[in-house]
Amino acid sequence: MSTDSGLHPDNDPRYMTNFPPCFYCIHLTEIGTQTSLEGWKCTAFPDGILYPILKWYWPHNEVYPGQPVPDVFESEVQEINGKKFKMTVEGKWYEVEA
């Protein structure tokens, strides 16, 4: 009997929240509020992540002027049923090698 429930981050409620993309980034250092989006910080924006990035208006796949380090969005690995997934800068999940 297969133990694979077919769960994928795109249809798993645990990963379908409306979090900013930064929530899934390895460079995130501080999680801010969900409502006002204040207090979010990372290595690229230690004084606060830019609002358009937090709202998915600007993809953070390139270095923006004023960043103290050249870090850009890099997804953490999420594991579901033994499968590993990462998120693209556009918010799409894809499976990665184990």
Steps between C-alpha positions, in 0.01 A plus 500: 500500500636841405558752779512791256190711553571706189557812706689776325566851634261641239209305650609459863327756726818539706671661201208687343500799736545851374842546658751730332753307287762595757339256746648215295843658440819376664621860546207604723619617842182641657132433437280805522126549514263336254258794486719810466808315372722692739805351664604255227881494472762301313867511417427703186274747685612510865300820563181356352400318183349722232119498493474419125710187559288394797181547294635294205504812275876485444673162472821499698705301252748780441692735727323830564686830552591553863527135599801456730555142375412343164256243645181436304202269558608142560236257617531277801431133437157383618443127545163330452464123511870451437504727195692827502373822349626853446313814399582719202521877540154512337350276770477171311613179669721243325644168611874472557726198520516333840 
